[in-house]
Amino acid sequence: MSIPIDPNKWQMTSHVTPKAFKEYAKKKGLNTKLESKNAIFSWAKSYTEEWLTLQNIKSYHVLNYKVFKLSDCGVNTRMGMGAPAAGVILEDFIEMGLENLVCIGIAGALDPKLKAGDVILCGEALRDEGTSYHYLPPEEKIISADVQLLGCIEALLKNNSIDYKIGKTWTTDAPYRETKNEIVKYKDQGIHTVDMEASALFSIAKVRKIRAVSIFIVSDVLNVEEWQPHFHHKIVKQKYQELIQVLVKNFGGGS
């Protein structure tokens, strides 16, 4: 069985749309005006909000989202987990005018040379989640980040002396079903990390004609011998907040 069940669904017109939901929300009195065409989506809510709060960066609400307001960008920290949740949020933001998106999150390392706290600028994603197949044909197994925005973020990292590696990710829906065979296979194919959202976000961005990139901080290391979790290691938090600071000041325009 294919996912979605109808393999031609990606060509069909949606019945329920982000525009319809936006109109519904507006009638219910919710704010539907996004104050910037640029956004940062962050998956480490506590690390991000801690740093933003210390900088006295104010927030506002749009639809059901709390967005921290920068001069050139908004930061959304309420992302949930996985491709379906991320896809809904991205669709909502696009409908409200989003054009450029930088995602920052954590990922597991497949590359044995990577360690906790390493920074990966994701150039491509393997589509092993279900959401993207509702948007693009199944033949296109690898989806790329926007080349122009990727170049901008790479220059930003270099200019701020952030060590990073450009890499590929394997996006999956089922973190507890990551098998040894897959880890070996994708590592041998040159894939560096595993995550849960990137390929869906890149696919939606391509279909909706916006620009999107993802940056990962390595939070755990997968190999055939053992799984090494480092989610709460101080280096992960440190690197995450360093990246948030650089993005806020250079992509977001500061407070």
N, C-alpha and C positions, 0 to 999 in steps of 0.2 A: 504493500500500500504506500502510495506517495503522500507527502505532506506539502501542501494541503491535499485533501482527497481528490479534488479536481485539479489536475496538473496545469490546466490553462487558466486558473483563477487569477494569476498575476495580470492577465490582459483584460479582466472584467472591471466594470464600473462599480464602485462602492455604493451601497444603499445608505448606510450610516456614515456620515462624514465629519471631520473636525470642524468644518464650517457650520454644520447643523448644531453640533454641540456648543460651539461658541455662541451662536444666536440664542440657544436655550439658556446658557449660563448668563448671558446679558439680560435676558428677560427676568431672570431670578435675582438680579441685582448684583451679580459678581462683576468685578473688574475684569475686563478682557483686553486691556491696553498694555502691551509689552512696551517698556520704555526704551529699549535698545534693540538693534538688529543683530547684536552679538551676544553670545551666552557662553558661560562655563557651566557644564554639568559635572557635579562632584559626587562620587559614591561613598566617600568617607565623611559622613555628615559631622561627626563629633570633631574630627581634626579640622575640618574646614570652618565650621561655625565658631570654634574656639578662637582661631586666628582672626577671622573677620570681626568678631565681637571685640577682641582686644584692640583692633584698629578703629573701633567706633564706626564701622560701616553699617549704615541703616538698611532696613529691608522694607519691602512692600509686598502685598498679596495680589496675585493675578490668577484668575480662575481659582484652583485649589492649591496653588503653589506659593511658597514663600521665596521671594527673590531678593537677594542682597544687591543693592543698587550702587554701581560704579558709574563713572562719568561716561564710559563708552561701552558698557557691558553689564549684564545681569548674571548673578551666580545662583544657580538652583542646587540645593543640597538634599532635596527630598526625592530620591531617585528610585527607591525600591530595588529589587534584585531581578536580573534576567531580562532577556530580550523583549518579551511582551510588554512588561511595565515600561521599560525604556522607550519602546516604540510609541506607545500611547502618549507619553510625555513629549517626545520629540514632535509628533504630529500636532499636538496642541500648540507648542511654541512656534512651529512653522506657520500655522494658521494665524497666529498673532503677529507675524512679521519677522521671525528669526531668519537670518541669512548665513551666519557664520557661527559654527559650534566647535568648541574645544571641550572634549571629555577627559576627565582625569579620574582614574580608579586604580584598583589593585588587580594583580594577575599572578597566576602560578607560572613558575619557570619550567620549561621543558629543556632548555639549553643548559647543560651542566656547568657552563662557564658563568652563568648568572647566579647572583646571590641576593639575599634579602636587602631591599633598599635600592637596588639597581633601577635605573629609569629606562623605559623602552618607549620610543616614539613609534607608534604602530602605523606602518605603511600599507599593510594588507591583512585581510582576515579571511579565514576559511569558514564557509557557511555550514556549520554543523548544528545550527539552531533552526527552529521552525518558522519564526516570524518573517525572515527575509524572503522565504519562498511564496509568501502571499503578495510580494511586490515585484520580484524579478524571476526570470525563467531559471529552472533548475540546472541548466547546462553551465551557467556561470558560477563555478564553485568558489572562486576567489574574488573578493570585492576589495577595491582600493579606497584608501582615504583620498580626500581632495588634494591633488598635487600642489596647487598654489598655496593653500592654507598650510599644508605639511611643510612646505619650504619656509613659510613665514615663522612657524613655530620652531622649526629647526634653527633658524637664524637667531631667534629669541633665546633659545637654550644656549647656543654657542656664546652669544654676547653676554650672557649672565653666568658663564663658567659652570654650567650644569652638565656633568658627565652623563651621556646618554648613548643609546644604541638604537638605530632604526631596525625594526624587526617585524616579523609576521606573527599573527596570533591565530589560535584555533578557538572559535567561539562555540560553546556548547550550552545546551539547556540543562544538562544533568551533571552537576559537579560530583555527585556520588556514584556516577557511572563512567568516570574516566578510567579506562582500563590500561593495563601495562602494554598490551599490544598497540593501542592507539598512541600512547606516549612515545614508544620506540619509533613507530611509523612516522609520526609527525615531526619528531626530533630529527630523524634521518632526512626528512624533506626540507629541513631548514627552517621549521617553525619554532619560534623562540618562547612563546607563552601560551597559556590557555586562559580565556576569560568568558564572560556570559552575555556580552552586549554588542561588541564592536561590529560584527558583520551585519547585524540587523540595523544598527544606526547608520552605517555606511550605505546600506542598500536603500533605506528610506530617504537618506540625504540625496542619493543619486536620482531616485524617482521624482522627488519633490524639488530637485534642482537647487539645493543649497550646498554649502561647503561644511565638511565635518572631518575632524581628526580625533584620535584618542592617544592619551599618554598613560602608561601604566607604571606603577611602582611594584616591584616584585615583593609579594607578601608570603609566598610559600614556594618550595622547590619540589618538583615531582621527578622521581627517577624510578627505575625498576626495583631498586633495593628497598627504598622506604620513602614515605612522604614526610617532608620537613616543614611544618607550619611555623611561620614567624609573624603572624598577623599583629600581635601586640608588642613586637620588638620596638625599642625606641628608635632604631634607625628607620623603620618604616614610617613612623609618625614624623620624624625629622625631615626626611626626604619629601614626604607628602606636603608638609607645610612650607618647605622651601619652594616647591613647585607652585603652590597656591600663591605665595608671595610674588614670584616672578610673573605669573600669569595676570594677577590683579594689577600689578604696576605697569606691565608692558602691553598686554592684550586688552585688559579692562580699562586702562587709563587712570587707575587709582580710584580713590573714593571721591 
